[in-house]
Amino acid sequence: MTRAATLPDLSGQDFLSLYRCEQNPRGKIRLLALHHLQQGLQIQEVSNILCVTRKTIYSWLSWYQHSGIDRL
């Protein structure tokens, strides 16, 4: 049985603008993932779009939740 994920509040950031300004390719992917989640896509959908595991996306969410945008 799958458990429902509780996403942190992503409404306070403009991830798309941050994505466009980011120079680091890894950082761009992370910001794009959060943008997709902010737009209402499910974690599995974002995982499929970006070709990363769900576990990776959960890690990025945890980083953002605990350390903010600078950690990404």
VENHU-V403433 format. One record per helix or strand of 3 or more residues. SS is the DSSP state (H for helix, E for strand). FROM is the first residue (numbers start at 1). TO is the last residue. If there is no record, write none. Layout:
SS:FROM:TO ; SS:FROM:TO
This chain:
H:15:21 ; H:25:38 ; H:43:50 ; H:54:67 ; H:69:71
